[in-house]
Amino acid sequence: MDFATSAPETPLADFDIVSTYRSILQSDGELTMPVAAIEALVEAIAHSSVSTVAETLALLERHTEVLKASIPNPISLSAGTDLFQRYLVTTLNRPASLNLGPGDDFRAVRNHLLSNGRLFVERAKASRDKIASFGKHFIRDGATVLTNGGSRVVGALLRRAAESSTMRFKVIYVLSPSSSTDSTEGHHTVADLRAHNVPVATIPDSAVAYSLGKVDMVIVGAEGVVENGGIISRMGTYQLGMLAKSKGKPFYVVAESHKFVRLYPLSQFDLPIEQKVLDFKVTDDAAETRGESVPAEGEGVDYLSSKKIKSKCSGSNVDDAVDFTPPDLISGIITESGVLTPSAVSEELIKIWF
């Protein structure tokens, strides 16, 4: 079997990992970013002509970097792609798991990787249904659940609970601004719950504190679950956690294990992404559009630095920003494998990575 190391092979010119990733996302509205990215990487292997393990891993690494650079917030995507690469490395380091004969060459290894890669994708897709089946038992009959908009796994859990003939509950749904990419998913979930005869009240972020007196529990999703047991999720989740803590309401997170990410943020500003949230200015946007009172080069502001910052933030949308919710605000993390305390997340990551 040829496990030799050779010069890394460049990806085939006719394979575009970014367009493949976007096409997969558009073809299935229920797919999450990490699962779509993993599918795209499997396709990259299938369309390549790599002939060694070293070339395969190098190919995946290059495609992963291209994918991460193509979106403003790659945290969720990174969790899935990094876990997938680790899964393949672990498979290759266990020769007995390959079930290959002495005469087999790298083509057999490559076929095995493709087969296992697709199996990995199918398991990742199935994790949402497992969480929904398990997490529905956290919703008690007669309870009122508060959640924020846009999480597919939260929507799946609430729908599964709604399908139970023995359970009646109400939902207070915090909808994202209409300009946010989470808004469509939120409105879809609200409509679906109402179609299942679940009473739903929709509120803006500003009404969360007002509504908490009627709430029995808070359930949110996450873009990433970090090493210290905190989560990275849509902007507003942090203040939701703080308000729930102040009122003694349980705050549950539902997240697939492929969203566990090797990050250890200690504050809101430790996240490895650029976000245009605090955008200090001396002129308003309307004045800039009209060309009024915009500081010229060298006038009261570092012109080159401001240009650089603006270019870094381009493509980011404040309505699609994320924040960090620390572990002390979280009551439990519901995954397809069961419920974890925030302190147990690091142990799970150790099992995955070491």
C-alpha positions as CSV (number, residue, x, y, z in Angstrom):
1,M,0.0,0.0,0.0
2,D,1.4,3.4,-1.0
3,F,1.5,5.7,2.0
4,A,4.5,7.5,0.7
5,T,4.8,11.2,1.1
6,S,5.2,13.2,-2.1
7,A,4.9,16.8,-3.3
8,P,1.4,18.1,-2.6
9,E,-0.9,18.0,-5.6
10,T,-2.8,21.1,-6.5
11,P,-6.6,20.8,-6.7
12,L,-8.1,20.1,-10.1
13,A,-8.6,23.4,-11.9
14,D,-12.2,22.6,-12.7
15,F,-13.3,21.9,-9.1
16,D,-14.4,25.0,-7.2
17,I,-14.8,24.1,-3.5
18,V,-16.7,27.4,-2.6
19,S,-19.3,27.0,-5.4
20,T,-19.7,23.4,-4.5
21,Y,-20.3,24.3,-0.9
22,R,-22.8,27.0,-1.8
23,S,-24.6,24.7,-4.2
24,I,-25.0,22.0,-1.5
25,L,-26.3,24.6,0.9
26,Q,-28.9,25.9,-1.6
27,S,-30.0,22.4,-2.5
28,D,-31.1,21.5,1.0
29,G,-32.4,24.3,3.2
30,E,-32.1,22.1,6.3
31,L,-28.4,21.6,6.0
32,T,-26.1,23.3,8.5
33,M,-22.9,25.0,7.4
34,P,-20.5,22.4,8.9
35,V,-22.4,19.5,7.2
36,A,-22.4,21.2,3.9
37,A,-18.7,21.9,4.2
38,I,-18.0,18.3,5.0
39,E,-20.0,17.2,1.9
40,A,-18.1,19.6,-0.2
41,L,-14.8,18.1,1.1
42,V,-16.0,14.6,0.3
43,E,-16.7,15.8,-3.3
44,A,-13.3,17.4,-3.5
45,I,-11.7,14.0,-2.7
46,A,-13.9,12.3,-5.3
47,H,-13.0,14.8,-8.0
48,S,-9.2,14.7,-7.3
49,S,-6.5,12.4,-8.5
50,V,-4.5,12.2,-5.3
51,S,-2.4,9.1,-5.0
52,T,-1.1,9.2,-1.4
53,V,-2.4,9.8,2.1
54,A,-0.2,12.9,2.4
55,E,-1.6,14.4,-0.8
56,T,-5.2,13.7,0.4
57,L,-4.7,15.4,3.7
58,A,-2.9,18.3,2.1
59,L,-5.8,18.6,-0.4
60,L,-8.3,18.7,2.4
61,E,-6.3,21.3,4.3
62,R,-6.0,23.6,1.3
63,H,-9.7,23.4,0.4
64,T,-10.7,24.0,4.1
65,E,-8.6,27.2,4.2
66,V,-10.3,28.4,1.0
67,L,-13.7,27.7,2.5
68,K,-12.9,29.5,5.7
69,A,-11.7,32.5,3.8
70,S,-14.9,32.7,1.7
71,I,-17.3,33.6,4.5
72,P,-17.3,36.3,7.2
73,N,-17.9,34.0,10.1
74,P,-16.3,30.5,9.7
75,I,-16.6,29.3,13.3
76,S,-19.4,26.8,12.7
77,L,-17.9,25.7,9.4
78,S,-14.4,25.2,11.0
79,A,-15.9,23.0,13.7
80,G,-17.2,20.5,11.1
81,T,-14.2,20.6,8.8
82,D,-11.7,20.2,11.6
83,L,-13.6,17.3,13.1
84,F,-13.9,15.6,9.6
85,Q,-10.2,15.9,9.0
86,R,-9.5,14.4,12.5
87,Y,-11.9,11.6,11.7
88,L,-10.0,10.7,8.5
89,V,-6.6,10.9,10.2
90,T,-7.9,8.6,13.0
91,T,-9.2,6.1,10.4
92,L,-5.8,6.1,8.5
93,N,-3.9,5.6,11.8
94,R,-5.9,2.4,12.4
95,P,-4.9,0.1,9.5
96,A,-7.1,-2.7,10.8
97,S,-10.2,-0.5,10.3
98,L,-9.5,-0.2,6.6
99,N,-10.1,-4.0,5.9
100,L,-7.6,-4.1,3.1
101,G,-5.7,-7.0,1.7
102,P,-2.0,-7.1,1.2
103,G,-2.3,-6.5,-2.5
104,D,-4.5,-3.4,-2.2
105,D,-3.1,0.0,-3.2
106,F,-4.1,3.6,-2.4
107,R,-7.1,3.4,-4.6
108,A,-8.7,1.1,-2.1
109,V,-7.7,3.5,0.7
110,R,-9.3,6.4,-1.2
111,N,-12.5,4.5,-1.8
112,H,-12.6,3.6,1.8
113,L,-12.2,7.3,2.8
114,L,-14.9,8.4,0.4
115,S,-17.3,5.7,1.8
116,N,-16.5,6.7,5.4
117,G,-16.7,10.4,4.6
118,R,-20.3,9.9,3.2
119,L,-21.2,7.8,6.2
120,F,-19.8,10.6,8.5
121,V,-22.1,13.1,6.6
122,E,-25.2,10.9,7.0
123,R,-24.5,10.5,10.8
124,A,-24.1,14.3,11.1
125,K,-27.4,14.9,9.4
126,A,-29.1,12.3,11.6
127,S,-27.8,14.0,14.8
128,R,-30.5,16.7,14.6
129,D,-33.3,14.1,14.7
130,K,-31.6,12.3,17.7
131,I,-31.4,15.6,19.6
132,A,-35.1,16.3,18.9
133,S,-36.2,12.9,20.1
134,F,-34.1,13.2,23.2
135,G,-34.6,16.9,24.0
136,K,-38.4,16.9,23.7
137,H,-38.6,15.3,27.1
138,F,-37.2,18.5,28.7
139,I,-40.4,20.3,27.7
140,R,-43.0,19.8,30.4
141,D,-46.7,19.8,29.8
142,G,-48.1,23.3,30.2
143,A,-44.6,24.9,29.9
144,T,-43.8,28.2,28.2
145,V,-40.5,28.0,26.2
146,L,-38.5,31.1,25.2
147,T,-36.1,30.7,22.2
148,N,-34.4,33.0,19.7
149,G,-34.8,32.8,16.0
150,G,-32.9,30.9,13.3
151,S,-31.8,27.6,14.9
152,R,-32.8,24.6,12.9
153,V,-32.1,22.1,15.7
154,V,-34.2,24.1,18.2
155,G,-37.0,24.1,15.5
156,A,-36.7,20.4,15.1
157,L,-36.9,19.8,18.9
158,L,-40.0,22.0,19.3
159,R,-41.7,20.4,16.3
160,R,-41.0,16.9,17.7
161,A,-42.5,18.0,21.1
162,A,-45.5,19.5,19.3
163,E,-46.2,16.2,17.6
164,S,-46.6,14.5,21.0
165,S,-50.3,14.1,21.7
166,T,-49.8,14.2,25.4
167,M,-47.9,17.5,25.6
168,R,-49.2,21.1,25.4
169,F,-46.9,24.0,25.6
170,K,-46.4,27.6,24.4
171,V,-43.5,29.3,22.8
172,I,-42.2,32.9,23.0
173,Y,-40.0,33.4,19.9
174,V,-37.5,36.2,19.7
175,L,-37.3,37.0,16.0
176,S,-34.3,38.4,14.3
177,P,-34.4,41.7,12.4
178,S,-35.9,41.2,8.9
179,S,-32.4,41.9,7.3
180,S,-30.9,39.0,9.1
181,T,-30.3,35.6,7.5
182,D,-31.8,34.0,10.6
183,S,-35.2,35.8,10.0
184,T,-36.5,33.4,7.3
185,E,-35.8,30.3,9.4
186,G,-37.4,31.9,12.4
187,H,-40.6,32.8,10.6
188,H,-40.7,29.3,9.0
189,T,-40.4,27.7,12.5
190,V,-43.1,30.0,13.9
191,A,-45.5,29.1,11.1
192,D,-44.7,25.4,11.4
193,L,-45.4,25.4,15.2
194,R,-48.7,27.2,14.7
195,A,-49.6,24.7,12.1
196,H,-49.1,22.1,14.9
197,N,-51.5,24.0,17.1
198,V,-48.7,25.4,19.3
199,P,-49.5,28.9,20.5
200,V,-46.6,31.1,19.6
201,A,-45.9,34.8,20.5
202,T,-43.2,36.6,18.6
203,I,-41.2,39.4,20.2
204,P,-38.2,41.6,19.4
205,D,-35.0,41.5,21.5
206,S,-36.1,44.5,23.5
207,A,-39.1,42.6,25.0
208,V,-37.1,39.6,26.4
209,A,-36.9,41.0,30.0
210,Y,-40.5,41.9,30.0
211,S,-41.5,38.4,28.9
212,L,-39.4,36.3,31.3
213,G,-42.0,36.4,34.0
214,K,-44.1,34.0,31.8
215,V,-41.2,31.7,30.9
216,D,-40.4,28.3,32.4
217,M,-37.2,27.6,30.4
218,V,-35.0,29.0,27.7
219,I,-33.8,26.8,24.8
220,V,-31.2,28.1,22.2
221,G,-29.0,26.7,19.5
222,A,-25.4,27.4,18.9
223,E,-22.9,28.0,16.0
224,G,-20.1,26.6,18.1
225,V,-19.6,25.0,21.5
226,V,-16.2,26.0,22.8
227,E,-13.7,24.2,25.1
228,N,-14.7,25.9,28.3
229,G,-18.4,24.9,27.9
230,G,-19.6,28.3,26.6
231,I,-21.3,28.8,23.2
232,I,-21.0,31.1,20.2
233,S,-24.4,31.9,18.8
234,R,-26.4,34.7,17.2
235,M,-26.1,38.2,18.7
236,G,-28.4,38.5,21.6
237,T,-28.0,35.0,23.0
238,Y,-25.5,36.3,25.7
239,Q,-28.0,38.8,27.0
240,L,-30.7,36.2,26.9
241,G,-28.5,34.0,29.1
242,M,-27.8,36.8,31.5
243,L,-31.5,37.7,31.9
244,A,-32.5,34.1,32.3
245,K,-29.8,33.7,35.1
246,S,-31.1,36.8,36.9
247,K,-34.6,35.3,37.0
248,G,-33.6,31.8,37.9
249,K,-34.8,30.3,34.6
250,P,-33.0,27.2,33.2
251,F,-31.0,28.0,30.1
252,Y,-30.5,25.0,27.8
253,V,-28.4,24.8,24.6
254,V,-29.1,22.2,21.9
255,A,-26.1,21.5,19.6
256,E,-24.8,18.7,17.4
257,S,-21.4,17.3,18.4
258,H,-19.9,18.4,15.0
259,K,-20.3,22.0,16.3
260,F,-17.8,21.4,19.1
261,V,-14.9,23.7,18.3
262,R,-11.4,24.0,19.7
263,L,-11.6,27.6,20.9
264,Y,-11.2,29.0,24.4
265,P,-12.6,32.6,24.4
266,L,-12.7,34.5,27.7
267,S,-14.7,37.5,26.6
268,Q,-16.8,38.8,23.7
269,F,-13.7,40.2,22.0
270,D,-11.7,36.9,22.0
271,L,-13.6,35.5,19.0
272,P,-11.3,34.9,15.9
273,I,-13.5,36.9,13.6
274,E,-14.0,40.5,12.6
275,Q,-17.4,41.9,13.4
276,K,-18.7,45.3,12.6
277,V,-20.8,45.8,15.8
278,L,-19.0,48.6,17.6
279,D,-18.4,50.9,14.6
280,F,-17.2,54.3,16.1
281,K,-17.6,57.2,13.7
282,V,-17.4,61.0,13.6
283,T,-19.9,61.2,10.8
284,D,-23.2,59.4,10.0
285,D,-23.7,57.1,7.1
286,A,-26.0,59.6,5.3
287,A,-23.3,62.3,5.4
288,E,-20.8,59.9,4.0
289,T,-23.2,59.0,1.2
290,R,-23.7,62.6,0.4
291,G,-19.9,63.3,0.6
292,E,-20.3,65.7,3.6
293,S,-17.9,66.1,6.4
294,V,-15.8,63.1,5.7
295,P,-12.3,63.5,7.1
296,A,-9.7,63.8,4.4
297,E,-6.5,61.9,4.4
298,G,-4.5,62.9,7.5
299,E,-7.3,65.0,9.1
300,G,-8.0,63.8,12.6
301,V,-7.9,60.1,11.8
302,D,-5.4,57.6,10.5
303,Y,-6.8,57.4,7.0
304,L,-4.9,54.2,6.0
305,S,-5.9,52.4,9.2
306,S,-9.5,53.3,8.8
307,K,-9.5,52.0,5.2
308,K,-7.9,48.8,6.4
309,I,-10.5,48.3,9.1
310,K,-13.3,48.9,6.6
311,S,-12.0,46.4,4.2
312,K,-11.7,43.8,7.0
313,C,-15.3,44.3,8.0
314,S,-16.6,44.2,4.4
315,G,-19.1,41.5,3.9
316,S,-20.1,41.3,7.6
317,N,-23.6,42.2,8.7
318,V,-24.3,43.5,12.2
319,D,-27.6,41.7,12.0
320,D,-25.8,38.4,11.5
321,A,-23.2,38.9,14.2
322,V,-22.5,36.4,17.0
323,D,-21.7,36.7,20.7
324,F,-20.1,34.4,23.3
325,T,-22.3,33.0,26.2
326,P,-20.0,31.9,29.1
327,P,-20.6,28.5,30.7
328,D,-21.8,29.8,34.0
329,L,-25.0,30.9,32.4
330,I,-25.7,27.5,30.8
331,S,-27.8,24.8,32.6
332,G,-27.0,22.0,30.2
333,I,-26.0,21.2,26.6
334,I,-28.3,18.7,24.8
335,T,-26.5,16.7,22.2
336,E,-27.3,13.6,20.2
337,S,-25.2,11.6,22.8
338,G,-27.1,13.0,25.8
339,V,-27.0,16.0,28.1
340,L,-23.6,17.5,29.1
341,T,-22.8,20.0,31.7
342,P,-20.6,22.8,30.4
343,S,-17.6,21.5,32.4
344,A,-17.9,18.2,30.5
345,V,-17.3,19.7,27.1
346,S,-13.6,19.7,27.4
347,E,-13.7,16.0,28.2
348,E,-15.7,15.4,25.1
349,L,-13.2,17.3,23.0
350,I,-10.3,15.3,24.5
351,K,-12.1,12.1,23.5
352,I,-12.5,13.4,19.9
353,W,-9.0,14.8,19.4
354,F,-6.7,12.7,21.5
